[in-house]
Amino acid sequence: MTVDDRSPVPRWFVQALVYAALTSSVVSSLGMLLVPSVAQQFGITVSAAQWMLTINLLVGAVATPVMGRLADGPHTRRLLLVALGVILVGSVIATVATSFTVFLVGRALQGLLYGIVPVTIALARRHLSYAESQPAISTLSVTVSVGMGLGYPLTGVLAALLGYRAAFGFAALFVVTAALTVWRLVPAGPDSLAPRTRFDLAGALLLGTGLAALLLWISEAQGWGWAAPSTLAVLAVALIALIAWGLHSVRTPHPLVNLRVVRTPEVLLANLTAIGLGTAMYIGLSIASLVAQAPAETGFGLAVPLVWAGFMMAPLSMGSLVANRTVRRLNRRWDMAVFLPVGAAVMTASSVLLWLAHGTFWVLAIGMFLFGAGIGSGYAAMPALIARSVAIDQLGSAVSFNQVLRTVGGAIGAAVSAAVLAAHPSASTYATDAGITTAFGVGVVCCAAVMIGLVCHLARGRRRGPRRS
C-alpha cells in the first residue's frame, strides 16, 4: 500500500496542520518581548530574566531532534497531541507562577514548541500524495515567520492592557483550540507503513547533558570567574558529553541524529552557518526588544510602550516574507546556494546598523526589516545547499539536523546576551548602554565571521569551476 492508496484525509486537514504550527509563533512571542515585564514582576535583573529565553531554547534544542525522530514512527498524531498537552501545562504554570523558579519550569515545558513544525511536516508527508504535500510543506515552513508578525503585536497588547499573565493565558487557550483541531481533523494512527526502530535514549541523554552544560557555562562563567573550578568543571562536562554523543551517534545503527551526513564540506558549512546565524539572530532580536522598551533615561532606550513594542517585530516578518518570495523568483536564474552568503551579508549590514545607531526608532525598524530579509534569504538557501550534497535517503536527517542547529544557535545567542548584560551591571532592572552596545557588537562579529567564511567558500568554488550535476 502506498500513500496514494490510503483513505482520503479530511477536507480541512492542511488547514488544521497550519493552525497547529501557529502554536510555535504564538508561544515563541511570549519570550523576548516580555523579558522586562517578567524582570519587574519577580524583582530580578534583566540579565537574570534572560534565562526565560535560554531555558526555553535549551529544551527546544533537545526536543526538536527527539520529536523529529519520533515523528518518523507510527504514532505521529499522538506525538503532536502530547506535545501540545505539555506546552499547555507549561503555559498554565507560567501564567500562575508566583516565583521565577516556578515560572522557569513553565517556560521549559513550553520548549517543545520548536518541534511542532517538523511534526506537522511529517504528517503532511505521510497523509498527502507527493504533489499535494509540496505546497503544504512550503506553507508550513513559512507559518512561523507569518505568525511572528501577528504573535508579537498581540502579546504586546495583551500584556500592556491586562498584564503579562494574560498573554500566557491566551497562549494556553490557543493551544487548547489547536489540540482540539488536531484531534478532530488529523487522521488517527497507528501508521502500519511507518518504520519501527528503537529509540536512541542514550543519544538523547548525552545530547541533553552536553547542551545543558554548555549553555550553563556560557551564561554563568562571567559571574563565577573564567578560571574558577566550577566553570572549568561545567565546561569539561559539556565537552565530554558532546564528544561522547558524537562517537555514539556514528556507531549506533539508529541514532537520534545521523551525524554521518555532515561529513561533506557543504553540509558542514550549512550547519556551521545555521549555528552562527542562529546565534546572531537571537542576540539581535532579544537586545532590540530591550532597547525598544527601555526608558529614555537609560541613554539608549526608546521608551516604546509595551502595547506598541510588539509591532516593532512586524518589520522582521515583512522582511523575511519579501526575501523568501524574492529568492524563489531569482532561483530560476541563480543557484539557490548563492543566497546563503547574500543573507549573511544582509544580516551583517543590519547588525552593524543596530550596533552603531540603535537609539533611534526608525533605525531599529529598518534594522529589523533587514534582519528579516537576511534570515529569509539565508534560511531558504540552507536546505538547497544540503540537498545537492547528500544522498536522497539522507536528506531528511540532514535537513532536520540543520534545523536543530538553528535552535542551538538561538540558545547560545540567548545565553551570550545574558552573559554580556551581566558583565555590565546596572543599578536598575534595565541594562546599561555599554552592555547593549557590546551585545550588538558580538552579533556583528558572529554575522561577519559567517559572511567571510561563506564568501571565501563561494570564491574557492568558482575557481574550481562549476559543479557537475
HELIX and SHEET records of a PDB file:
HELIX    1   1 VAL A    3  ASP A    5  5                                   3    
HELIX    2   2 PHE A   13  SER A   28  1                                  16    
HELIX    3   3 MET A   32  LEU A   34  5                                   3    
HELIX    4   4 VAL A   35  PHE A   42  1                                   8    
HELIX    5   5 VAL A   46  ALA A   49  1                                   4    
HELIX    6   6 TRP A   51  ALA A   71  1                                  21    
HELIX    7   7 THR A   76  VAL A   96  1                                  21    
HELIX    8   8 PHE A  100  LEU A  109  1                                  10    
HELIX    9   9 GLN A  110  GLY A  115  5                                   6    
HELIX   10  10 ILE A  116  HIS A  127  1                                  12    
HELIX   11  11 TYR A  130  LEU A  162  1                                  33    
HELIX   12  12 TYR A  164  LEU A  185  1                                  22    
HELIX   13  13 LEU A  201  TRP A  224  1                                  24    
HELIX   14  14 PRO A  229  ARG A  251  1                                  23    
HELIX   15  15 LEU A  259  VAL A  262  5                                   4    
HELIX   16  16 PRO A  265  GLN A  293  1                                  29    
HELIX   17  17 ALA A  296  THR A  298  5                                   3    
HELIX   18  18 LEU A  306  ALA A  309  1                                   4    
HELIX   19  19 GLY A  310  MET A  313  5                                   4    
HELIX   20  20 ALA A  314  LEU A  330  1                                  17    
HELIX   21  21 MET A  336  VAL A  338  5                                   3    
HELIX   22  22 PHE A  339  LEU A  356  1                                  18    
HELIX   23  23 PHE A  361  ALA A  387  1                                  27    
HELIX   24  24 ILE A  392  GLN A  394  5                                   3    
HELIX   25  25 LEU A  395  ALA A  422  1                                  28    
HELIX   26  26 ASP A  433  ARG A  464  1                                  32    
END                                                                             
